[in-house]
Amino acid sequence: MHSPTLFDLPSLTTPSPAPTATAPAEPESRRKRTVHASVPTVPRTTVPDELIRDADWIVVSSSGGKDSQAMLSYIVQRARALGMLDKVVVVHADLGRAEWDGTRELAELQAGLCGVRRFEVVRAPGADLLDRVEIRYGKLKAKAEKEAREAGEDPAQVKAPPAWPSSSARWCTSDVKRGPIRTLYTRLTNELAHLGRPVRILACIGQRAAESDQRAKLTPVEIDRRASNGKRHITTWRPIHAWSDRKVGREIARSRLPYHPAYDWGNRRLSCVLCVLGCNNDLVNGARRVPELAAAYARTEVTVGADFKKGLSMAEIIRRARVLDELEGPAARPPAGTAMAGHVGRARTSKYRSRQTVLYGLTA
């Protein structure tokens, strides 16, 4: 009998029902919101242990990626030392077919191995990411044609704005991640309605300054006034904002938690297999490992008449993937621990993997 890998383990949650194709919700930026008077403008504290003590719930967002698991390990360590591990809830926003296979199961496994008892999966209702691109295109095209007619121009000659997400229009994050996670905030708030005051939720996100110039500008602790209201106050905490890649790797090694094999294949990021914000290497990796998904993206490009990424089409990404397959042969999975060895060395990686086998019976 073989030792189980992390992808052999059964799911501990009930799969979400198959979504039906409906239009995405109106973007948050277009809604007029009034912030409740009780919502603070600045955090009362930025000290980690005080943030944990003050919170009624500590909600850790987990993509299943390396930053999420390093953050989870760090938070659990501090919460356990304070005797407050029961406050911790791990939430995974299920991205459906856009996500790497086994990611939800891995996020759940990581939470369970950390000793977190509550793991939640949320998913945006209705259409998935690719379908939303096409729905968005239809709306943008109809609007452009309407404006052309009103201006006395030929609507057949207008071109709709790009429907794909981009660094300047990250509607995918609000639609399929942030929005669904807020539904969890509502449920958690209702569970503590008996407190008779706004429920304090500490929302933990694994964003790091080293990832991009944009993330470097983020504040490690801030009040999420858009998600807060008279019933709940949301404080956003980015515990590993100042961490380097090496420190993330060292924390994973210390925690002994398994990480996703996509990193061993050379990926810098996880989340969506084909993320519009991903580097070219990650995109080609995704096209080689999940060619049927890349083909679906290419078909959507044709439908909406625009490249997946400005200056780089999915068709070109697929071409590059095929060239590599011809040169190197079909992509083969590298040895487990390849990515970690680059951060902590082979000796420590070997020790990390041996401990996983002894403690959890994992071989991946």
C-alpha positions in Angstrom: 0.0 0.0 0.0 1.5 3.3 -1.0 1.8 6.3 1.3 -0.8 9.0 0.5 0.2 12.2 -1.2 -1.5 15.4 -0.4 -3.7 15.0 -3.5 -4.8 11.4 -2.5 -6.5 12.8 0.6 -10.3 13.2 0.3 -12.0 16.6 0.6 -13.3 17.4 4.0 -15.9 19.9 2.7 -19.0 19.5 0.6 -18.2 20.6 -3.0 -20.0 23.8 -4.1 -23.0 23.2 -6.4 -22.4 23.8 -10.1 -22.9 27.5 -10.9 -25.4 28.7 -13.4 -24.5 31.4 -15.9 -25.6 34.8 -14.6 -24.2 38.2 -15.0 -21.6 39.4 -12.5 -22.6 41.8 -9.8 -22.2 45.5 -10.4 -18.5 46.6 -9.7 -18.1 47.9 -6.1 -16.5 51.1 -7.5 -19.9 52.1 -9.0 -21.9 51.7 -5.8 -22.5 54.6 -3.5 -21.6 53.5 0.0 -22.0 55.3 3.3 -19.6 54.3 6.0 -21.3 53.8 9.4 -20.3 56.3 12.0 -19.1 53.6 14.4 -16.4 52.4 12.0 -13.0 53.7 13.1 -10.7 55.5 10.6 -7.4 54.1 11.8 -6.5 50.8 13.7 -6.4 51.0 17.5 -3.1 49.1 17.4 -0.7 47.6 14.9 1.0 45.2 17.4 0.4 41.6 16.3 -0.5 40.1 19.7 -2.8 43.0 20.4 -4.5 42.6 17.1 -5.2 39.0 17.9 -6.4 39.7 21.4 -8.8 42.5 20.2 -10.4 40.3 17.5 -13.5 38.3 17.9 -12.7 36.4 14.7 -9.3 36.0 12.9 -10.1 35.2 9.3 -7.1 33.9 7.3 -7.5 34.0 3.6 -5.8 31.1 2.0 -5.1 30.6 -1.7 -3.2 27.4 -0.9 0.0 29.3 -2.1 3.3 29.7 -0.3 2.6 33.2 1.1 -0.8 32.0 2.5 0.6 29.0 4.2 3.6 30.9 5.7 1.2 33.5 7.0 -1.1 30.9 8.4 1.7 29.2 10.2 2.9 32.5 11.7 -0.6 33.5 12.9 -1.4 30.1 14.3 1.9 30.1 16.3 1.0 33.5 17.9 -2.7 32.7 18.4 -1.8 29.3 20.1 0.7 31.0 22.4 -2.1 33.4 23.5 -4.6 30.6 23.9 -6.8 32.0 21.2 -6.5 29.5 18.4 -10.3 28.9 18.5 -10.7 32.4 17.0 -9.0 31.4 13.8 -11.0 30.6 10.7 -9.4 29.8 7.3 -11.3 30.7 4.2 -10.5 29.6 0.6 -12.1 31.4 -2.3 -12.7 28.6 -4.8 -11.9 29.8 -8.3 -13.3 26.8 -10.1 -11.6 25.7 -13.4 -9.3 28.7 -13.3 -7.6 27.3 -10.3 -4.8 24.7 -10.1 -6.1 21.2 -9.4 -6.0 20.2 -5.8 -5.6 23.7 -4.5 -8.7 23.8 -2.3 -7.8 20.4 -0.8 -4.3 21.6 -0.1 -5.6 24.7 1.6 -7.8 22.6 3.8 -5.0 20.2 4.6 -2.7 23.0 5.6 -5.4 24.4 7.9 -6.0 21.0 9.5 -2.4 20.3 10.0 -2.0 23.7 11.8 -4.8 22.7 14.2 -7.4 25.1 12.8 -10.8 23.6 13.3 -12.8 25.8 11.0 -12.2 25.8 7.3 -14.6 27.6 5.0 -14.9 27.5 1.2 -16.7 30.4 -0.6 -17.4 30.7 -4.3 -18.9 33.5 -6.4 -22.5 32.5 -7.5 -23.2 32.3 -11.2 -20.7 32.4 -14.0 -17.1 31.4 -13.6 -14.2 33.7 -14.5 -14.1 32.9 -18.3 -17.8 33.2 -18.6 -17.7 36.5 -16.8 -15.2 37.8 -19.3 -17.7 37.1 -22.1 -20.6 38.6 -20.2 -18.6 41.7 -19.5 -17.6 41.9 -23.2 -21.3 41.8 -24.1 -22.2 44.6 -21.8 -19.2 46.8 -22.8 -20.0 46.2 -26.5 -23.6 47.1 -26.0 -22.7 50.3 -24.2 -20.2 51.3 -26.9 -22.8 50.8 -29.6 -25.4 52.7 -27.7 -23.0 55.7 -27.3 -22.1 55.5 -31.0 -25.8 55.7 -32.0 -26.4 58.6 -29.7 -23.4 60.4 -31.3 -24.7 59.7 -34.8 -21.9 57.3 -35.5 -22.0 53.8 -37.0 -22.3 51.3 -34.1 -20.9 48.5 -36.3 -17.5 50.4 -36.4 -17.0 50.8 -32.6 -14.7 48.5 -30.6 -15.6 47.5 -27.1 -13.0 48.2 -24.3 -11.0 45.2 -23.2 -13.1 42.8 -21.2 -10.2 40.9 -19.6 -9.0 41.7 -16.0 -5.8 43.8 -15.8 -3.6 45.4 -13.3 -5.7 48.6 -13.6 -9.1 46.7 -13.7 -8.9 43.9 -11.2 -12.6 43.2 -11.2 -11.8 39.4 -11.0 -10.5 40.0 -7.4 -13.6 41.8 -6.3 -16.0 39.4 -8.1 -14.6 36.0 -7.3 -12.6 36.6 -4.1 -13.4 39.7 -2.1 -17.1 39.6 -2.6 -17.6 35.9 -1.6 -15.3 36.3 1.4 -17.5 39.1 2.6 -20.5 36.7 2.7 -18.5 34.7 5.3 -18.0 37.9 7.3 -21.7 38.3 7.4 -22.2 34.7 8.7 -19.5 35.1 11.3 -21.1 38.4 12.4 -24.5 36.9 12.8 -23.0 34.1 15.0 -21.8 36.7 17.5 -24.9 39.0 17.3 -25.5 38.4 21.0 -22.4 40.5 21.8 -24.6 43.6 21.3 -21.8 45.6 19.6 -20.0 45.5 16.3 -18.1 42.2 15.8 -14.4 42.7 15.4 -13.0 40.7 12.5 -9.2 40.6 11.8 -8.9 39.8 8.1 -5.5 38.4 7.4 -4.0 38.6 3.8 -0.7 37.2 2.6 0.3 40.1 0.4 4.0 41.1 0.4 5.8 44.2 -0.6 8.4 42.2 -2.5 5.7 40.9 -5.0 5.2 44.2 -6.8 5.5 48.0 -6.5 1.8 48.2 -6.0 1.8 45.9 -3.1 4.8 47.6 -1.6 2.6 50.7 -1.2 0.0 48.8 0.9 -0.2 49.4 4.6 0.5 46.4 6.9 -2.6 47.2 9.1 -5.6 49.3 8.1 -9.4 49.5 8.6 -11.4 48.0 5.7 -14.1 50.7 5.7 -15.8 49.3 2.6 -16.4 46.0 4.2 -17.2 47.4 7.6 -20.6 48.5 8.8 -22.6 49.1 12.0 -22.6 45.3 12.8 -19.0 44.5 12.0 -15.6 46.3 11.9 -13.0 44.7 9.6 -9.3 45.3 10.2 -7.0 44.2 7.4 -3.7 42.7 8.6 -0.9 41.8 6.2 1.4 39.9 8.7 4.1 39.0 6.2 4.1 42.2 4.2 7.8 42.9 4.9 9.0 39.2 4.4 11.4 38.1 1.7 11.0 35.0 -0.4 13.7 33.4 1.7 11.9 34.1 4.9 8.7 32.6 3.5 10.6 29.5 2.6 12.2 29.2 6.0 8.8 29.5 7.7 7.4 26.8 5.5 10.3 24.6 6.3 9.9 25.3 10.0 6.1 24.6 9.9 6.6 21.3 7.9 3.4 22.1 6.0 3.2 20.8 2.4 3.3 23.3 -0.4 1.8 23.1 -3.9 3.9 21.2 -6.5 3.4 24.1 -9.0 6.3 25.8 -7.2 8.6 22.9 -7.9 7.6 23.3 -11.6 9.0 26.8 -11.5 6.0 29.0 -10.7 6.4 32.2 -8.8 2.7 32.4 -8.0 -0.2 30.1 -7.5 -3.9 31.1 -7.5 -5.2 31.1 -11.1 -3.3 28.8 -13.4 -3.4 31.5 -16.1 -3.4 34.8 -14.1 -3.3 38.0 -16.1 -0.8 39.3 -13.6 1.4 36.3 -13.8 4.9 36.4 -15.3 5.5 34.9 -18.7 7.2 31.9 -17.2 4.1 31.1 -15.0 1.8 31.5 -17.9 3.8 29.1 -20.2 4.0 26.7 -17.3 0.2 26.8 -16.9 -0.3 26.2 -20.6 2.0 23.2 -20.6 0.5 21.6 -17.5 -3.2 22.4 -18.2 -3.4 22.7 -22.0 -7.2 22.3 -22.1 -7.6 25.4 -19.9 -5.3 27.4 -22.1 -7.3 26.4 -25.1 -10.5 27.6 -23.4 -8.8 31.0 -22.7 -7.7 31.2 -26.4 -11.3 30.6 -27.5 -12.5 33.4 -25.3 -9.9 35.7 -26.8 -11.5 35.1 -30.2 -15.0 35.7 -28.8 -14.1 39.1 -27.1 -11.7 40.2 -29.8 -8.9 41.0 -27.4 -5.7 39.4 -26.2 -5.7 37.9 -22.7 -2.9 40.1 -21.6 -1.9 43.4 -23.2 0.9 42.6 -25.7 0.7 38.9 -25.1 -2.1 36.6 -26.4 -3.0 33.2 -25.0 -2.4 31.9 -28.5 1.2 33.1 -28.3 1.5 31.6 -24.8 0.3 28.2 -26.2 2.7 28.5 -29.1 5.7 29.0 -26.7 4.5 26.0 -24.6 4.4 23.8 -27.6 7.9 24.9 -28.6 9.2 23.9 -25.2 7.4 20.6 -25.4 9.1 19.9 -28.8 12.5 20.9 -27.4 12.3 19.2 -24.0 9.5 16.6 -24.4 6.3 16.6 -22.4 6.6 18.5 -19.1 7.7 16.2 -16.3 7.2 16.9 -12.7 10.5 17.9 -11.0 11.5 16.2 -7.7 9.5 17.3 -4.7 11.2 20.0 -2.7 13.0 21.6 -5.7 11.5 25.1 -5.0 12.3 24.9 -1.3 15.9 23.8 -1.9 16.4 27.1 -3.7 15.6 29.0 -0.5 16.8 26.9 2.4 19.2 24.4 0.8 19.0 20.7 0.1 19.9 19.5 3.5 17.2 21.4 5.2 14.7 20.5 2.4 15.5 16.8 2.9 14.9 17.2 6.6 11.6 19.0 5.9 10.4 16.2 3.6 11.4 13.5 6.0 9.4 15.1 8.8 6.4 15.3 6.5 6.6 11.6 5.9 7.0 10.8 9.6 4.4 13.2 10.9 1.7 13.1 8.2 2.5 10.2 6.0 2.9 12.6 3.0 5.2 11.8 0.1 4.4 14.9 -2.1 
